[in-house]
Amino acid sequence: MPLFKSKKQQEKNEEAKKKVQKRLYLIIKIEIMPLFKSKKQQEKNEEAKKKVQKRLYLAKESPEPLVDLSECELTEVPSGLYSTCNVLRKENLLLYCNKLRSLSGGGDLKNLATIRVLDLHDNQLTKIPEGIRHMQCLQVLNLEKNKISTISNEIGQLVTLQTLNIKDNAVKVLTDDLAKLKSLRNLDLSGNPISSLPKDMCKIKSLEIITLSLDTLSYPPKDVAKQGTAAIMKFLCKECGIDYVPPSANILSVLDSADGIVEAKISGSNKRNIPFEDTNVEGAWKLYEKEQEKKRQERLEIERQFLESQQEQSNLAAKVKKSQESLVNTLARENADIEGKLKFEQSKQTQLKKGLVDRLQTEEHHSSQAVASILETNERLRNKENILKSFEEERNAIEKLVKVTVEEEEKLRKQEVLATMNKLLREQRTLEMIRKDYESNKDISTRKALESSVTDDEKIGSLIASQSQGKSAMIQHIANEETMQVMAFQALLFSKDAQNSRLAGEIMRLENELTTLSIEEANKRGNRQDTETISLALKREETAALLKQLTEEQARRQDELKNRLAEMEQRRDNEIKDYWLIQYQRLLDEKPKILIEMEHELDDDVVIVLEKAGALDMEVMFARHKVRASELPDMDDERLRQIGVTQVGARMSILATIRRYYLSNTSTNKTSTPTKSGSSYATPTATSDLSAECSICMDAPANVVFLDCGHVCTCLKCAEAMTHCPICRQLIIRKIRIFAT
């Protein structure tokens, strides 16, 4: 309980800490941040306002003909600025690096008649200010880095203008009124999407420098524009049919004319501003002093108001700052107290947790050692028990096979067992007779074979008749001949053994696969498909190696079964009558009754598919899982693995048989016949419906598998003399004959 309580207390402390931090954040965000933000903006605005007031004050007090309001964050011209320039006879007005969209707000542009330099670069003007025609003394106009798209016709009335800078704007078309600028010496049009220059610009005789952007210029041609101002003016003069005169020939007249016009304007302005036109100079002087005193008083009042406003703002800022500092200090103290408590609780919980972890690790270590010791002891005992159990089971199995109880001897179904033995032996003899007959007639030509087919049919018929007549005698003979009983039991044991049946089915599938691969390889080789031929050859070699391995495993399994029979013969009780008949009956009845009933309940289609796939030994598994014929079309590899079919080859064979069975409901039963004992041919385990012909005689079907290469390419007659494969020239280690029945 203390551990859970401390954990709960720790979670509670963490939640309280997060809650405090969240509230602190909200307080700072709501109360402090707006103060800093508004203070910053207010300070910025106050600084700009102070700067404008200072600049205006300096302009009024300074004898220099300059008014500089640049970089003051102005969005409009201060009120009364133009009249101030007129009264103080200012000649230079600098308004660059502001946010002006127009020149309205400063008064009437007529009051700027004395201005010679107007600098408006780096603003937000969209057009040349209206009323600029009244600035008759203007010599320099800088409109660089604005948003001007058109040039008004008023620009042509600035007859004294010598420098015009419209760089980095959005001007596309130039007005013809530019040709009226008789005093223009420097024209900068770069950074504008201008495509052509007016032809009348050739009339500007004083133009010394013209700057253009050649990217969009089409008239005059770029090769002319690249040569400079003189080449451009010559081209325009030639287009207008007039002679080109260099600007150096007109520069003096331009300067004299401009200065005369400016002086005339200024003197005229002075005359208009003199209050009296008579000789009363003393009265005019007194009036002038009176006006100056009035202006001085106005400036003092403005300065006083400015100082008072500044003092109020300082007091307010100090009060806000003090309040902020007090709040921050309070929050800091509270936060420090909370953090101290949290650290103390955390250290306490950490120590408790560390002690608990140490104890748990110690207990876990002891527990792990004890479990490991127990597992080691159990494993050692289990290994001993498994070995003893396997020996005991094997001994009991042999004892069970050898021991024949009285009940089994009494319950011996002698006639039924003898009939079963008779049937099995007759099948073995029939196959042996067919094999011997095939061997004896292998050198006879096709013609004789056809001629003797009737005779063979008669022989087979007589053989069947004789077998029917001697059936009763053979049953009695089997009952008396113990050797025949042993042979029948051995044949039944081979057919009942699951491992032997599985190997036989897999060998049959491999032989069929080798036949198919040989045919496909021959076709690909004929079509000169080398890449696919190599792939088929690799697959064939792997299949042949697997076939060789399975035949060896089958031989070993049959030897094991024969050894088991020999051991049973050695340990049998000689006094028991019909010993091998009883063993035969026991082998027939060894399946549980329930399992036999389940097998009988299997659908016929399921049994047929398993039989065609060579997997009848899997019938028990299909019966146990109650597999129906309706499930076969949807059967897949995973479902077969769940049923218990662990061999990959068996699963592939069953799936392939299901596909073939449901595509066509016809099939060909395939069996295998053993060759003569002691010959160089191994015992065949399957039959194959061969469609390839012998590559030597080109007559008989190919029915011999060569190992280790795996080719199926010759008949039995031609294969007898072969030591090397006729296709791949590999040494033949072993020959397996495939009989077609």
C-alpha angles and dihedrals in degrees: 000000000000090000094052091043092052091049091051091047090050092052089049091052092049091051091050091050093051090048092053093047091050092052092048090052092050092048092051092045096047102037110020105034096055089050092054092043095048091043092052093049091044092050090049093051092045091050092052091047092050090049093053092047091048093049092049091048092051091047091053095045099039119086089213114109091236135111111187117188097151123142094014098126090245118174092181136016113269113258116263094015095125094050089049090054090049095048094045092043093235117180104185123057116184116191101151127137096031135111099254118153095180141357094246118119098049095081135256117343088221087079089064093069091119096051114115100173123042115178114189101153122143098026134114101257115150097190141013107278116263115244093034087128088078091066093087094162095053112128103162124041117177115189098157120150100016132118099255114151102171136034114223123227090244089078089076092064093065093096094169096051111124103166125040118178115186095155121155100013134118101258112146103167129038119216120235089234088081086080088067092067094100094172098046112130105160124038121177114190099155120133093036126110093239115158101183143014123229113256090225089069086086086076090069095094094177097056108125103164130028120176119200140171108240095198095084100020116116101159120079094027118260094243088058094044091052090061093065142246096315093054092048093050092047090052092050092046090051090050090052093043097241132121120262116241118191116239092239089072092059103034096095094050090048093052093046092047093049094048091048093051092048094049091048092051093047094047090047090051091050091052092050090051096050105103094211129034095196128083094268094122095155093058091048091050092051090049090051092050090049091053092047091051090050091052091048091054090049091052091049091051091050091049091049092051090047092052092048092050091048091050092050091050091049091051091048092048091049091050092049091046092051091049091049093049091050092050093046092049091050092049091046092053092048091047091049091051092049093047091049092053092045092050091050092050092045093051090048093049091045092055092048091048092048092052091048093048091050091052092047092049091051092049091045091051092052091045092050091051092049093048092047091051092049092048092049091051093046092048092051092049092043092054091052091046092048092051092048091044093052091049090047093048092049091048092047091049092053091044090049092051093047097042115082116191126216090243092056091049090050093046093049109138091210101174093045093049092046090051091051091048090048092052093048093047092047090054091049092048093046091053091046092050091049090050093048091046090051091049094049093050100040094107095048114106124244092257094057090045090056092046093050095045091095091050091049091051090053091049092050090048092050089046092054090047092050090048091053092049094049096044096105092044091050092051090053090045091052090050090055099037110074092186091063089049090054091050091050092048090049092051091048091046090053092050093045096047107104096207094049091048092049092050091048092052093048092048089052091052092048092051091051090047092051091051091052093046092050092053093047092046091052091050093048091047089052090051091047094238094155098173095053090042091058091049091051091047092054091049091048093051091050091049092048092051090050091048091053091050093049094049089053091049090050092051091050091049092051090049089052091052091048090050089051089054090049091051090049089051091052095049099040124118107247092204093065112098120221092011096164093044089056091048090050091051091047090053090050092050099040094104116090115255092237092053092048090051090049090051090051089052091057114111116256091239091058092051092047092051092049091047093050090047091052090240104116088132086069090061090096092057093048090048093049091053091043094232112191129205090246089063095055099082090056095044115126139175095269092052091051090051090052090051089055105261098139100167112094092210092052092050092049092048093049092049092048091048091050091053093048093044094054093043093054126005093215126092140166120237111231125199136165133230125208120239126232114297114254097022125119091257119094121226108277117226104190144026127231134204094231121201098176121093128221111280091214108046095018088213114079123055119263107255108156127088116211118212136238094018096045098220120153101199112123141054124243095262095052093041094060093075095039120111096163130040109259091219107044098014092229120150112265109234097173139005125212118191120213114210121206114212 
